[in-house]
C-alpha cells in the first residue's frame, strides 16, 4: 500500500502550538537565516486579520487586529514552514514516509526553539489529506470500503458527492476523519487550508473525474514541557491512528501499511 499512499497523498501537515511569543519579530532574521541553511530559502510575510470583541465604557465594540506570520519554502515549493507568535506549521505535498517527514519537521521546530527559547507546547497535531484516483480500467469501488460507497448504491440515480465523518478519541488523541466521494471534479482543498504557492503532484492537479478524498486530522491538546522526543512520539502515535482510519476507509484488499 506504500505505492498507493505515496501517489494519493497530496498534503500532510504537522503543527505544534506553544505559549505565545511576543518578541518574534525581532528574531525573524535569525530564524530566516537558519531555514535558508535547512533548504527552505524562500521567505514571505503573511498578514491575516481577526475581529476581537472589546469592552469600552459601557458597551462592546468590534476591533480588527492584524497578525503576522512568516512562511519559509523550499525551492520546489513542495514544503512550507509557517511560523506565527504561537504556532509552527509544516506542510508538504511530497510525503514519502513518516520517518523522513518527522525528521524534517522537528529540524524546523528545533530552529524555532533555539532562537525563541520556547518553554511548553499546548497542542501537537498531524493532518493527512489523500485523493484516491482510479487507475485506468478501475472504479472507485476498487479503492473504497463498502461503507463509503453504500449510500451511492442505495440511492441510485446520480449523486454528485457523499460525505461521511467520524470524531474519535483514543487515549489523549482526538481524531476527525472525513471521507468525501465525488462523482466528478478536480482537486479540492478543505476550506480551512490556504495552499499559498504550494506545488502539488501533477497527476492529482490535472485529473478531473471520479475520486475520493480522505481527510484525517488528529491532535493531542494539553500543556507539556518542550520535549523533542515526546513531540516525535506523539506525532508517530497520531500517524498510526490515522493509518487505522485510512485502512477502514479503503477497500479491504488494499490492506494496511505497518
Protein Blocks (a to p, Z undefined) as FASTA:
>chain_A
ZZmmmmmpmbdcddddddddfklmmmmmmmmmmmmmnopabccdddddddddddehjbcc
dddddddddddddfkopaccdddfkbccdddfkbfbfklmmmmmmmmmmmmmmmnopabd
fbdcddddddddddehiafklmmcfklmmmmmmngpjdfbdcddddddehjbccdddddd
dfbdcddddfkbcfkjaccdfklmmpgcddddddddddddddddddfklmmmmmmmmmmm
mmmmmmmmmcfklopaZZ
